[in-house]
Amino acid sequence: MKLQPALASVLFSFVAISACAPPPPPARVAAVPTPIQYVAPQMGLNNSGLDTSLIATLDKLVKTALEEAVAPGVAIAVGRNGHIAYMKGYGTIDWNRPGSPAVDTNTLYDLASLTKVIATTTVAMILEEGGQLDLGRTIGSYLPEFNTPEKGHITVRQLLTHSSGLEAGASIYRTARGREQYIQQISARPLEYTPGTNMIYSDWNMIVLQLVMERITGKPLDVLTTEKIFRPLGMTDTQFQPSIALRSRIAPTQVDDGRGGLLWGTVHDQNAWAIGGVAGHAGLFSTARDLALFSMMILNGGEGANGIRLAKPASIARWTSRQGKESTRTLGWDSPDGGSSAGQFFSPWSFGHTGFTGTSIWIDPEKDLFVVVLTNRVNPTQSNTRHVQLRRDVADAVQQAVLGARIVNWEAR
């Protein structure tokens, strides 16, 4: 078992008390954590303990998917044992544009709902650890304008576990603009169910959480994330509302005639766009390289490669553990359920998330492993679903390389 020492003594203690998680294997004796090491991708495979046939397998998987029009391009990052084991870009950023730049590990992708975990959840964890955010407090105690009778008892924790009763979503973008109008609209809309009795994944949860954190700190989410996450970790390309000067590195998404045609550097999600481009549920752009840095910080118990600590190992462990018997949700994150984009082999202690534009991140603390897959599969239309199989295939190939298992014959599938 390869569990990062920084998390070994705390992760299993939280998981063990979770009624929905299986009993954990014995944790090895905790040692002094070794600093994260960054190595060139072509040198990282042996250091990471991954089977060297993985490179050829991933190349074949992605190239086949590109031939089957999964997206114009794909970027992948894989890390294990404190190393970036593999990073590579495939294809181009756009289908039909002559001379479209090739995808590499610094290509900026619209992360869609990965914003929920990379940005919003992580800031919330940091604020909670610092005593500024109380998961047990009601939303109305932070946002008095949200204190309607039926919503008065919704807590911050229920937002994070998607058990608040808020509906999955609605086309508020057709009439509302900006934060104030959005909180008014969400507050006025009826609940789907009694808070705490069910789980319905909802973008509104993360929008409301964004507004809570902005009210607490007096700073907008883009400033909070830059100050508390991206700048400390050296995630220099991760940002909301990227400059037009970066267009040659940005993967365009959908053709939306109502918003001027091809969305290129503009957030794909319509509600995030109507809020102003900075939203708790969507709007973040990032690269394979930056998400590798983020993932390694999580696996290193909250400490980045440069020694800067964002959170304590105990906070990481608690926030990434399942929160109830009937749900796969942790605090902000999701966990594998057998049919998810994590594939077949990610451990029960794993956590991750997907994004509508074709992005995903999965982190397995038992194997000290992460897998990032970025695509712009919504280019030029969101009807394309080939990315679903690609994400599972990549996850399975990486896990089989960890397990030392025979790599399956993908051509025979």
C-alpha positions as CSV (number, residue, x, y, z in Angstrom):
1,M,0.0,0.0,0.0
2,K,1.3,3.4,-1.0
3,L,-0.3,6.0,1.3
4,Q,1.3,9.4,1.6
5,P,2.8,9.5,5.1
6,A,1.4,13.0,5.8
7,L,-2.1,11.6,5.5
8,A,-1.6,8.1,6.8
9,S,-2.2,8.8,10.5
10,V,-5.3,10.9,9.9
11,L,-7.0,9.7,6.8
12,F,-7.9,6.3,8.0
13,S,-9.0,7.6,11.4
14,F,-11.7,9.7,9.7
15,V,-12.7,7.0,7.2
16,A,-12.9,4.3,9.9
17,I,-15.7,6.2,11.7
18,S,-17.7,6.7,8.6
19,A,-20.6,4.4,8.6
20,C,-20.6,4.1,4.8
21,A,-17.0,3.3,4.2
22,P,-15.4,-0.2,4.4
23,P,-12.9,-0.9,7.1
24,P,-9.5,0.6,6.1
25,P,-6.4,-1.6,5.8
26,P,-3.8,-1.2,8.5
27,A,-1.9,2.1,8.1
28,R,1.8,1.8,7.9
29,V,3.8,3.6,10.6
30,A,3.9,7.3,9.8
31,A,7.2,8.7,8.8
32,V,8.5,12.2,8.3
33,P,7.0,13.3,4.9
34,T,9.5,13.7,2.1
35,P,9.1,16.8,0.0
36,I,7.3,16.6,-3.3
37,Q,9.8,16.1,-6.1
38,Y,9.0,17.3,-9.6
39,V,10.7,15.4,-12.4
40,A,10.5,15.6,-16.2
41,P,7.5,13.6,-17.4
42,Q,9.6,11.2,-19.4
43,M,11.7,10.5,-16.3
44,G,8.9,10.2,-13.8
45,L,7.5,6.7,-14.6
46,N,10.1,4.6,-12.9
47,N,10.3,6.9,-9.9
48,S,6.5,6.7,-9.5
49,G,6.4,2.9,-9.5
50,L,4.1,2.8,-12.5
51,D,4.5,0.0,-15.1
52,T,6.5,1.4,-18.0
53,S,4.0,0.1,-20.6
54,L,1.6,2.9,-19.4
55,I,2.9,5.5,-21.9
56,A,2.2,3.3,-24.9
57,T,-1.2,2.4,-23.5
58,L,-2.2,6.0,-22.8
59,D,-1.0,7.1,-26.2
60,K,-3.1,4.5,-27.9
61,L,-6.2,5.2,-25.8
62,V,-6.1,9.0,-26.5
63,K,-5.2,8.7,-30.1
64,T,-8.1,6.3,-30.7
65,A,-10.4,8.6,-28.9
66,L,-9.3,11.6,-31.0
67,E,-9.9,9.5,-34.2
68,E,-13.4,8.9,-32.8
69,A,-13.9,12.7,-32.3
70,V,-13.8,12.8,-28.5
71,A,-12.6,16.4,-28.7
72,P,-10.2,18.5,-30.7
73,G,-7.5,17.8,-28.1
74,V,-6.8,16.2,-24.7
75,A,-4.3,16.9,-21.9
76,I,-3.4,14.3,-19.3
77,A,-1.5,14.5,-16.0
78,V,-0.7,11.5,-13.8
79,G,1.2,11.5,-10.6
80,R,2.3,9.0,-8.0
81,N,4.7,8.8,-5.0
82,G,5.4,12.5,-5.0
83,H,6.3,12.7,-8.7
84,I,4.6,13.9,-11.8
85,A,4.8,10.6,-13.6
86,Y,3.3,11.6,-17.0
87,M,2.0,14.8,-18.6
88,K,1.2,15.1,-22.2
89,G,-1.1,17.0,-24.6
90,Y,-2.7,15.5,-27.7
91,G,-4.4,17.0,-30.7
92,T,-5.2,20.7,-31.2
93,I,-7.2,23.3,-29.3
94,D,-9.9,23.6,-32.0
95,W,-11.4,21.5,-34.8
96,N,-11.7,23.7,-37.8
97,R,-9.4,26.7,-37.3
98,P,-6.5,26.6,-39.8
99,G,-3.2,26.4,-37.9
100,S,-4.9,25.7,-34.6
101,P,-2.2,25.4,-31.9
102,A,-1.3,21.9,-30.6
103,V,-2.5,21.0,-27.1
104,D,0.3,20.8,-24.5
105,T,0.4,20.6,-20.7
106,N,0.1,24.4,-20.5
107,T,-3.1,24.6,-22.6
108,L,-5.9,26.4,-20.7
109,Y,-9.2,24.4,-20.4
110,D,-12.5,25.6,-19.1
111,L,-12.8,23.4,-16.0
112,A,-16.6,23.8,-15.6
113,S,-17.6,22.0,-12.4
114,L,-14.1,21.3,-11.3
115,T,-14.3,24.9,-10.1
116,K,-16.5,23.5,-7.3
117,V,-13.6,21.6,-5.8
118,I,-10.4,23.3,-7.0
119,A,-11.6,26.8,-6.1
120,T,-14.8,26.9,-3.9
121,T,-14.4,23.8,-1.7
122,T,-10.7,24.5,-1.1
123,V,-11.2,28.1,0.0
124,A,-14.1,26.9,2.2
125,M,-11.8,24.3,3.9
126,I,-9.1,27.0,4.4
127,L,-11.6,29.4,5.9
128,E,-13.0,26.7,8.2
129,E,-9.6,25.7,9.4
130,G,-8.9,29.4,10.2
131,G,-12.1,29.8,12.2
132,Q,-13.8,32.1,9.7
133,L,-16.4,29.6,8.4
134,D,-18.6,27.4,10.5
135,L,-20.1,24.4,8.7
136,G,-22.9,24.1,11.2
137,R,-24.1,27.7,10.9
138,T,-27.2,28.5,8.8
139,I,-26.9,30.4,5.5
140,G,-29.2,33.0,6.7
141,S,-26.9,33.9,9.6
142,Y,-24.3,34.8,6.9
143,L,-26.7,36.1,4.3
144,P,-29.8,37.7,5.9
145,E,-31.4,38.1,2.5
146,F,-31.5,34.3,2.2
147,N,-33.4,33.7,5.4
148,T,-36.8,32.7,4.0
149,P,-38.9,30.4,6.3
150,E,-38.3,27.2,4.3
151,K,-34.6,27.9,3.8
152,G,-33.8,29.3,7.2
153,H,-32.3,26.1,8.6
154,I,-30.0,25.2,5.6
155,T,-26.4,25.0,6.8
156,V,-23.1,25.4,5.1
157,R,-22.5,21.7,5.5
158,Q,-25.6,20.9,3.6
159,L,-24.4,23.1,0.7
160,L,-21.1,21.2,0.6
161,T,-22.8,17.8,0.6
162,H,-25.5,18.8,-1.9
163,S,-28.2,18.0,0.7
164,S,-29.6,21.6,1.1
165,G,-32.9,21.0,-0.7
166,L,-32.0,23.5,-3.5
167,E,-33.1,22.5,-6.9
168,A,-30.5,21.1,-9.4
169,G,-30.6,24.2,-11.5
170,A,-32.7,26.5,-13.6
171,S,-32.2,29.0,-16.4
172,I,-31.9,32.0,-14.2
173,Y,-29.4,33.4,-16.7
174,R,-32.2,34.3,-19.0
175,T,-33.3,37.2,-16.7
176,A,-30.8,37.6,-13.9
177,R,-27.4,39.3,-14.0
178,G,-24.8,39.6,-11.2
179,R,-24.5,38.3,-7.7
180,E,-27.4,40.2,-6.1
181,Q,-30.0,39.2,-8.6
182,Y,-28.8,35.6,-8.4
183,I,-29.1,35.3,-4.6
184,Q,-32.6,37.0,-4.9
185,Q,-33.7,34.4,-7.5
186,I,-32.3,31.4,-5.7
187,S,-33.8,32.6,-2.4
188,A,-37.2,33.1,-4.0
189,R,-37.4,29.7,-5.8
190,P,-39.0,26.7,-4.0
191,L,-37.0,23.9,-2.4
192,E,-36.9,20.4,-4.1
193,Y,-37.0,18.6,-0.7
194,T,-36.6,19.2,3.0
195,P,-33.0,20.1,3.7
196,G,-30.9,17.1,5.0
197,T,-33.3,14.4,3.8
198,N,-31.9,13.8,0.3
199,M,-29.0,14.6,-2.0
200,I,-29.5,16.4,-5.3
201,Y,-26.4,17.7,-7.0
202,S,-26.9,21.4,-7.5
203,D,-24.9,24.3,-8.9
204,W,-26.9,26.6,-6.6
205,N,-25.2,25.1,-3.6
206,M,-21.8,26.4,-4.7
207,I,-23.1,29.7,-5.8
208,V,-24.6,30.3,-2.4
209,L,-21.4,29.1,-0.7
210,Q,-19.4,31.5,-2.9
211,L,-21.6,34.4,-1.7
212,V,-21.2,33.3,1.9
213,M,-17.4,33.3,1.7
214,E,-17.4,36.6,-0.2
215,R,-19.5,38.2,2.6
216,I,-17.3,36.8,5.3
217,T,-14.0,38.0,3.8
218,G,-15.1,41.0,1.8
219,K,-13.3,39.7,-1.2
220,P,-14.6,38.2,-4.5
221,L,-13.9,34.5,-5.2
222,D,-11.3,35.1,-7.9
223,V,-9.2,37.2,-5.4
224,L,-9.7,34.6,-2.6
225,T,-8.6,31.7,-4.8
226,T,-5.5,33.6,-6.1
227,E,-4.4,34.6,-2.6
228,K,-5.1,31.4,-0.8
229,I,-4.5,28.7,-3.4
230,F,-3.1,29.5,-6.8
231,R,-0.3,32.0,-5.9
232,P,1.0,30.0,-2.9
233,L,1.1,26.8,-5.0
234,G,2.7,28.3,-8.1
235,M,-0.5,27.6,-10.2
236,T,0.4,30.6,-12.4
237,D,-2.1,29.8,-15.2
238,T,-5.2,29.0,-13.1
239,Q,-7.7,31.9,-13.2
240,F,-11.1,33.1,-13.9
241,Q,-11.8,35.3,-17.0
242,P,-8.5,34.7,-18.8
243,S,-7.1,37.6,-20.8
244,I,-7.7,37.7,-24.6
245,A,-3.9,37.8,-24.9
246,L,-3.9,34.1,-23.8
247,R,-6.2,32.9,-26.6
248,S,-3.6,30.9,-28.4
249,R,-3.3,28.7,-25.3
250,I,-7.1,28.5,-24.5
251,A,-9.2,25.5,-25.8
252,P,-12.5,26.9,-27.2
253,T,-15.7,25.3,-26.2
254,Q,-19.2,25.5,-27.7
255,V,-20.6,27.5,-30.5
256,D,-23.3,29.5,-28.9
257,D,-25.1,31.8,-31.3
258,G,-26.9,33.6,-28.5
259,R,-23.5,34.7,-27.1
260,G,-21.7,35.6,-30.3
261,G,-20.6,32.2,-31.7
262,L,-17.6,30.2,-30.5
263,L,-16.9,30.6,-26.8
264,W,-13.2,31.1,-26.6
265,G,-11.8,32.2,-23.2
266,T,-15.4,32.9,-22.1
267,V,-16.9,30.6,-19.5
268,H,-19.1,27.9,-21.1
269,D,-21.6,27.7,-18.3
270,Q,-24.5,30.2,-18.9
271,N,-25.2,30.9,-15.2
272,A,-21.6,31.5,-14.5
273,W,-21.5,33.9,-17.4
274,A,-24.6,35.7,-16.2
275,I,-23.2,36.1,-12.7
276,G,-20.2,37.8,-14.2
277,G,-17.7,35.0,-15.1
278,V,-16.6,34.4,-11.5
279,A,-18.9,31.8,-9.9
280,G,-18.6,29.1,-7.2
281,H,-19.8,26.3,-9.5
282,A,-18.0,27.1,-12.8
283,G,-15.8,29.7,-14.5
284,L,-12.3,28.5,-13.6
285,F,-9.7,27.9,-16.4
286,S,-6.5,25.8,-15.7
287,T,-3.9,23.5,-17.2
288,A,-2.8,19.9,-16.7
289,R,0.4,21.2,-15.1
290,D,-1.4,23.4,-12.6
291,L,-3.9,20.7,-11.6
292,A,-0.9,18.3,-11.1
293,L,0.5,20.8,-8.6
294,F,-2.9,21.0,-6.8
295,S,-3.3,17.3,-6.7
296,M,0.2,16.7,-5.3
297,M,-0.5,19.3,-2.6
298,I,-3.7,17.4,-1.6
299,L,-1.7,14.1,-1.5
300,N,1.0,15.7,0.5
301,G,-1.4,16.5,3.3
302,G,-2.0,20.2,2.3
303,E,1.6,21.2,1.7
304,G,2.9,22.3,-1.6
305,A,6.2,21.5,-3.2
306,N,7.7,24.8,-2.1
307,G,6.9,24.0,1.6
308,I,3.9,26.3,1.8
309,R,1.0,24.8,3.7
310,L,-2.5,25.5,2.7
311,A,-4.3,23.1,5.1
312,K,-3.6,20.5,7.8
313,P,-3.6,16.8,6.9
314,A,-6.5,16.3,9.3
315,S,-8.6,18.9,7.4
316,I,-7.8,17.2,4.0
317,A,-8.8,13.8,5.4
318,R,-12.0,15.1,6.9
319,W,-13.1,17.1,3.9
320,T,-12.5,14.2,1.5
321,S,-14.3,11.5,3.5
322,R,-17.8,10.5,2.7
323,Q,-20.4,12.3,4.8
324,G,-23.3,9.9,4.9
325,K,-24.5,6.4,4.3
326,E,-26.8,7.2,1.3
327,S,-24.5,9.5,-0.7
328,T,-21.1,9.3,-2.4
329,R,-20.5,13.0,-1.5
330,T,-17.7,14.2,0.8
331,L,-17.5,17.9,1.7
332,G,-17.5,19.4,-1.8
333,W,-15.9,16.3,-3.5
334,D,-17.5,13.1,-4.9
335,S,-16.2,9.6,-4.4
336,P,-16.3,6.5,-6.8
337,D,-19.5,4.6,-7.1
338,G,-18.5,1.9,-9.6
339,G,-20.0,3.6,-12.6
340,S,-18.2,6.9,-12.3
341,S,-15.4,8.5,-14.4
342,A,-13.0,7.0,-11.9
343,G,-13.3,3.6,-13.6
344,Q,-13.1,0.3,-11.8
345,F,-10.0,0.4,-9.6
346,F,-9.9,3.6,-7.6
347,S,-10.0,2.8,-3.9
348,P,-13.0,3.5,-1.7
349,W,-11.0,6.3,-0.1
350,S,-10.6,8.1,-3.4
351,F,-12.3,11.4,-4.3
352,G,-12.7,13.5,-7.4
353,H,-15.0,15.5,-9.6
354,T,-16.0,16.0,-13.2
355,G,-16.8,19.0,-15.4
356,F,-19.4,19.3,-18.1
357,T,-16.9,20.6,-20.6
358,G,-15.2,17.2,-20.5
359,T,-12.8,17.6,-17.5
360,S,-12.1,15.3,-14.6
361,I,-9.8,14.9,-11.6
362,W,-9.4,11.8,-9.4
363,I,-7.2,11.4,-6.4
364,D,-6.4,8.1,-4.6
365,P,-4.7,8.5,-1.3
366,E,-4.3,4.8,-0.7
367,K,-2.1,4.5,-3.8
368,D,-0.7,8.1,-3.5
369,L,-2.0,8.6,-7.1
370,F,-3.9,11.3,-9.1
371,V,-5.2,11.3,-12.7
372,V,-6.3,14.5,-14.5
373,V,-8.0,14.4,-17.9
374,L,-8.9,17.6,-19.7
375,T,-10.9,17.9,-22.9
376,N,-13.1,20.5,-24.6
377,R,-15.6,17.8,-25.7
378,V,-18.3,20.5,-26.0
379,N,-16.5,21.9,-29.1
380,P,-18.5,22.6,-31.2
381,T,-21.6,21.0,-29.5
382,Q,-22.4,19.4,-26.1
383,S,-24.0,16.4,-27.7
384,N,-20.7,14.6,-27.9
385,T,-20.3,12.0,-25.1
386,R,-17.2,10.0,-26.2
387,H,-15.3,11.6,-23.3
388,V,-17.2,9.5,-20.8
389,Q,-15.5,6.3,-21.9
390,L,-12.1,8.0,-22.4
391,R,-12.0,9.2,-18.7
392,R,-12.8,5.7,-17.5
393,D,-10.3,4.0,-19.8
394,V,-7.5,6.4,-18.7
395,A,-8.3,5.8,-15.0
396,D,-8.3,2.1,-15.5
397,A,-5.1,2.0,-17.5
398,V,-3.3,4.1,-14.8
399,Q,-4.6,2.0,-12.0
400,Q,-3.6,-1.2,-13.7
401,A,-0.1,0.2,-14.2
402,V,-0.1,0.8,-10.4
403,L,-1.3,-2.7,-9.6
404,G,1.2,-4.2,-12.0
405,A,-1.6,-6.0,-13.7
406,R,-1.7,-7.0,-17.3
407,I,-2.8,-4.0,-19.5
408,V,-5.9,-5.1,-21.3
409,N,-6.0,-5.3,-25.1
410,W,-7.9,-2.0,-25.8
411,E,-8.2,-2.8,-29.5
412,A,-10.2,-6.0,-28.6
413,R,-12.7,-4.1,-26.5
